[in-house]
């Protein structure tokens, strides 16, 4: 992802300290913040691969969304976004579908400082 230069083309009357705080908040909210943090990692893609191996049929996000009644976009975010925050209802539905424990679906990753 290319780095964005937010400071260029600023009007001359903008308070730069307030602007810097807003940039930091934006980066934290968009996962563009490069600081090392502990996080929960979802293993949805691994579970989908195991399911495909066991059953011999391909499992897509559309099929999983239909079977679990979780929106396909939500499943994609769980699989692709680092430390995505989802509801316990979605976690419950995924565990029921894959017949697994919570520890099989998600894991805690402690990152070094």
Backbone as CSV, one residue per row, in Angstrom:
resi,resn,N_x,N_y,N_z,CA_x,CA_y,CA_z,C_x,C_y,C_z
1,UNK,0.845,-1.168,0.000,0.000,0.000,0.000,0.894,1.235,0.000
2,UNK,0.710,2.136,-0.959,1.575,3.308,-1.006,1.302,4.232,0.168
3,UNK,2.377,4.885,0.631,2.220,5.819,1.737,1.521,7.070,1.242
4,UNK,0.648,7.585,2.073,-0.087,8.788,1.725,0.568,9.978,2.400
5,UNK,0.699,11.051,1.699,1.227,12.272,2.275,0.060,13.213,2.532
6,UNK,-0.421,13.214,3.783,-1.579,14.014,4.136,-1.225,15.482,4.329
7,UNK,0.039,15.775,4.546,0.431,17.129,4.906,0.590,18.055,3.704
8,UNK,0.657,17.513,2.526,0.817,18.385,1.373,-0.517,19.065,1.060
9,UNK,-0.437,20.214,0.496,-1.605,21.010,0.119,-2.480,21.399,1.306
10,UNK,-1.872,21.587,2.477,-2.628,22.047,3.633,-2.844,23.553,3.544
11,UNK,-4.023,24.018,3.898,-4.198,25.470,3.985,-3.286,26.033,5.071
12,UNK,-2.821,27.261,4.939,-1.839,27.797,5.892,-2.385,27.981,7.296
13,UNK,-3.710,28.048,7.506,-4.261,28.322,8.830,-4.603,27.061,9.619
14,UNK,-4.238,25.885,9.146,-4.569,24.640,9.834,-3.619,24.440,11.012
15,UNK,-4.187,24.095,12.176,-3.370,23.798,13.352,-2.692,22.450,13.133
16,UNK,-1.375,22.449,13.015,-0.653,21.228,12.649,-0.677,20.177,13.761
17,UNK,-0.712,20.562,15.045,-0.744,19.551,16.105,-2.087,18.824,16.100
18,UNK,-3.160,19.548,15.908,-4.469,18.907,15.825,-4.535,18.014,14.596
19,UNK,-3.986,18.496,13.505,-3.974,17.714,12.271,-3.171,16.425,12.446
20,UNK,-2.020,16.487,13.131,-1.205,15.293,13.374,-1.947,14.285,14.245
21,UNK,-2.701,14.760,15.231,-3.495,13.857,16.066,-4.583,13.177,15.242
22,UNK,-5.194,13.922,14.328,-6.219,13.342,13.480,-5.640,12.289,12.541
23,UNK,-4.434,12.522,12.033,-3.775,11.540,11.167,-3.491,10.268,11.949
24,UNK,-2.982,10.401,13.179,-2.684,9.231,14.006,-3.950,8.439,14.295
25,UNK,-5.043,9.118,14.613,-6.312,8.443,14.857,-6.797,7.727,13.599
26,UNK,-6.682,8.385,12.451,-7.077,7.773,11.187,-6.273,6.503,10.915
27,UNK,-4.972,6.562,11.133,-4.129,5.392,10.872,-4.476,4.239,11.802
28,UNK,-4.797,4.546,13.068,-5.177,3.486,13.993,-6.498,2.848,13.580
29,UNK,-7.435,3.668,13.134,-8.746,3.147,12.752,-8.703,2.356,11.456
30,UNK,-7.790,2.670,10.579,-7.732,1.992,9.285,-6.664,0.908,9.233
31,UNK,-6.094,0.546,10.367,-5.035,-0.470,10.429,-3.823,-0.095,9.598
32,UNK,-3.625,1.197,9.359,-2.443,1.663,8.655,-1.339,2.007,9.655
33,UNK,-1.649,1.880,10.927,-0.694,2.179,11.983,0.305,1.030,12.076
34,UNK,1.571,1.348,12.005,2.598,0.314,11.939,3.136,-0.121,13.306
35,UNK,2.583,0.399,14.391,3.035,0.000,15.716,2.701,-1.460,15.976
36,UNK,3.524,-2.141,16.747,3.277,-3.549,17.018,2.289,-3.670,18.170
37,UNK,1.224,-4.411,17.932,0.174,-4.592,18.915,-0.199,-6.066,18.986
38,UNK,-0.702,-6.474,20.137,-1.228,-7.825,20.254,-2.543,-7.881,19.491
39,UNK,-2.866,-9.060,18.983,-4.091,-9.143,18.200,-4.655,-10.549,18.209
40,UNK,-5.911,-10.647,17.820,-6.589,-11.915,17.605,-6.498,-12.226,16.122
41,UNK,-6.077,-13.418,15.788,-5.947,-13.832,14.392,-6.992,-14.906,14.109
42,UNK,-7.777,-14.697,13.057,-8.795,-15.670,12.673,-8.193,-16.677,11.699
43,UNK,-8.543,-17.922,11.862,-8.024,-18.998,11.016,-9.112,-19.501,10.070
44,UNK,-9.911,-18.586,9.541,-11.045,-18.964,8.702,-10.587,-19.629,7.407
45,UNK,-9.578,-19.088,6.783,-9.092,-19.685,5.521,-8.540,-21.093,5.742
46,UNK,-7.854,-21.310,6.857,-7.337,-22.650,7.151,-8.475,-23.634,7.382
47,UNK,-9.521,-23.196,8.099,-10.676,-24.069,8.329,-11.408,-24.371,7.027
48,UNK,-11.486,-23.386,6.146,-12.126,-23.619,4.849,-11.314,-24.619,4.027
49,UNK,-9.989,-24.524,4.079,-9.131,-25.467,3.352,-9.270,-26.876,3.929
50,UNK,-9.326,-26.999,5.259,-9.522,-28.311,5.890,-10.875,-28.908,5.498
51,UNK,-11.913,-28.077,5.471,-13.240,-28.530,5.067,-13.214,-29.053,3.632
52,UNK,-12.544,-28.309,2.758,-12.453,-28.727,1.356,-11.696,-30.050,1.221
53,UNK,-10.648,-30.220,2.021,-9.868,-31.451,1.975,-10.690,-32.639,2.468
54,UNK,-11.443,-32.449,3.564,-12.230,-33.535,4.147,-13.424,-33.933,3.278
55,UNK,-14.112,-32.935,2.718,-15.326,-33.232,1.966,-15.074,-33.439,0.475
56,UNK,-13.977,-32.924,-0.023,-13.667,-33.057,-1.440,-14.409,-32.073,-2.322
57,UNK,-15.126,-31.120,-1.723,-15.805,-30.115,-2.533,-15.328,-28.721,-2.129
58,UNK,-15.347,-27.823,-3.103,-14.842,-26.472,-2.902,-15.833,-25.681,-2.061
59,UNK,-15.324,-24.927,-1.099,-16.154,-24.089,-0.238,-15.821,-22.631,-0.529
60,UNK,-16.802,-21.882,-1.009,-16.607,-20.463,-1.304,-17.236,-19.628,-0.196
61,UNK,-16.904,-18.337,-0.193,-17.520,-17.436,0.779,-19.030,-17.353,0.559
62,UNK,-19.473,-17.433,-0.681,-20.916,-17.399,-0.947,-21.629,-18.604,-0.339
63,UNK,-21.052,-19.804,-0.491,-21.657,-21.004,0.087,-21.632,-20.954,1.616
64,UNK,-20.507,-20.499,2.157,-20.391,-20.385,3.610,-21.370,-19.343,4.143
65,UNK,-21.548,-18.240,3.417,-22.510,-17.211,3.824,-23.928,-17.760,3.805
66,UNK,-24.259,-18.547,2.797,-25.603,-19.132,2.712,-25.844,-20.115,3.853
67,UNK,-24.869,-20.953,4.159,-25.034,-21.971,5.194,-25.035,-21.400,6.610
68,UNK,-24.247,-20.349,6.848,-24.130,-19.790,8.201,-25.007,-18.569,8.425
69,UNK,-25.575,-18.017,7.342,-26.365,-16.798,7.404,-25.547,-15.605,7.900
70,UNK,-24.257,-15.609,7.578,-23.372,-14.471,7.829,-23.124,-13.831,6.467
71,UNK,-23.197,-12.519,6.400,-23.016,-11.835,5.121,-21.622,-12.139,4.548
72,UNK,-21.562,-12.277,3.233,-20.307,-12.614,2.561,-19.225,-11.566,2.805
73,UNK,-19.608,-10.303,2.868,-18.637,-9.240,3.137,-18.029,-9.398,4.525
74,UNK,-18.834,-9.762,5.489,-18.337,-9.983,6.854,-17.347,-11.145,6.877
75,UNK,-17.660,-12.221,6.168,-16.738,-13.360,6.101,-15.422,-12.957,5.446
76,UNK,-15.502,-12.153,4.416,-14.292,-11.685,3.746,-13.452,-10.823,4.674
77,UNK,-14.087,-9.969,5.456,-13.354,-9.124,6.401,-12.711,-9.966,7.498
78,UNK,-13.429,-10.976,7.979,-12.857,-11.861,9.005,-11.607,-12.553,8.457
79,UNK,-11.672,-12.991,7.205,-10.555,-13.734,6.621,-9.383,-12.843,6.224
80,UNK,-9.645,-11.596,5.824,-8.596,-10.782,5.215,-8.076,-9.622,6.052
81,UNK,-8.870,-9.092,6.971,-8.443,-7.923,7.727,-7.797,-8.336,9.039
82,UNK,-6.652,-7.760,9.298,-5.969,-8.066,10.551,-6.769,-7.516,11.723
83,UNK,-6.929,-8.335,12.737,-7.625,-8.007,13.986,-9.014,-7.401,13.743
84,UNK,-9.777,-8.013,12.844,-11.147,-7.568,12.593,-12.006,-7.881,13.807
85,UNK,-12.880,-6.968,14.160,-13.740,-7.130,15.326,-15.113,-7.611,14.866
86,UNK,-15.477,-8.826,15.202,-16.780,-9.373,14.814,-17.579,-9.742,16.056
87,UNK,-18.839,-10.072,15.866,-19.703,-10.395,16.998,-19.527,-11.855,17.417
88,UNK,-19.906,-12.139,18.645,-19.831,-13.520,19.133,-20.855,-14.401,18.435
89,UNK,-21.923,-13.803,17.937,-22.922,-14.564,17.185,-22.296,-15.146,15.916
90,UNK,-21.488,-14.347,15.220,-20.807,-14.841,14.021,-19.802,-15.937,14.360
91,UNK,-19.090,-15.767,15.456,-18.126,-16.786,15.881,-18.855,-18.086,16.207
92,UNK,-19.993,-17.969,16.888,-20.811,-19.139,17.229,-21.277,-19.873,15.977
93,UNK,-21.761,-19.127,14.973,-22.235,-19.740,13.733,-21.106,-20.452,12.992
94,UNK,-19.918,-19.841,12.969,-18.778,-20.469,12.287,-18.332,-21.735,13.014
95,UNK,-18.314,-21.692,14.343,-17.929,-22.885,15.108,-18.935,-24.022,14.897
96,UNK,-20.206,-23.697,14.811,-21.216,-24.728,14.550,-21.054,-25.321,13.158
97,UNK,-20.778,-24.468,12.173,-20.630,-24.954,10.806,-19.422,-25.876,10.676
98,UNK,-18.277,-25.458,11.216,-17.058,-26.254,11.086,-16.944,-27.341,12.162
99,UNK,-17.892,-27.340,13.122,-17.863,-28.302,14.236,-16.506,-28.251,14.939
100,UNK,-16.152,-27.044,15.401,-14.844,-26.843,16.035,-15.010,-25.985,17.279
101,UNK,-13.948,-25.868,18.039,-13.914,-24.997,19.208,-13.471,-23.603,18.801
102,UNK,-13.650,-22.661,19.699,-13.236,-21.285,19.419,-11.737,-21.214,19.165
103,UNK,-10.970,-22.010,19.893,-9.520,-22.016,19.725,-9.078,-22.498,18.348
104,UNK,-9.927,-23.264,17.677,-9.610,-23.693,16.316,-9.893,-22.592,15.298
105,UNK,-10.830,-21.708,15.626,-11.219,-20.634,14.715,-10.358,-19.387,14.879
106,UNK,-9.955,-19.093,16.103,-9.187,-17.880,16.357,-8.078,-18.161,17.352
107,UNK,-7.009,-17.363,17.248,-5.895,-17.522,18.163,-5.352,-16.160,18.552
108,UNK,-4.782,-16.091,19.749,-4.190,-14.862,20.241,-2.726,-14.823,19.836
109,UNK,-2.335,-13.757,19.164,-0.945,-13.592,18.736,-0.315,-12.470,19.540
110,UNK,0.682,-12.804,20.314,1.377,-11.799,21.105,2.607,-11.369,20.311
111,UNK,2.641,-10.103,19.951,3.748,-9.586,19.163,4.792,-8.992,20.087
112,UNK,6.053,-9.129,19.706,7.141,-8.590,20.507,7.228,-7.089,20.331
113,UNK,7.683,-6.402,21.376,7.855,-4.945,21.286,9.131,-4.584,20.597
